[in-house]
Amino acid sequence: MKAVAIVQGELIGLKAKVVKSSNPDYVGISGSVVNETRNTLVIRHENKDKTVVKDQAVFQFTLSDGTIIEVEGTAILGRPEDRVKKQIRRRW
């Protein structure tokens, strides 16, 4: 259930880490999500803002209760305001 909350929820303010990517420069970027667009996440990493293309990466998000959820970037593609309204087909 928490995975659905991540996909439909607000990502700004969450702790994020890039764990896999087709671009090796993205792997290891971690910090707080400070902005989100349709295709990118901006993560504040070591006091610098790093822009990561969503469909090229797999992210780990840490929720406020300490739960860590791994999400494919393709699952969070789209404008944040549209993604919140989107219905998710559950496959489990």
Secondary structure, DSSP 8 states (H G I E B T S, - for coil): -HHHHHHHS--TTSEEEEEEESSTTTTT-EEEEEEE-SSEEEEEETTEEEEEEGGGEEEEEE-TTS-EEEEEGGGG-S-HHHHHH-------
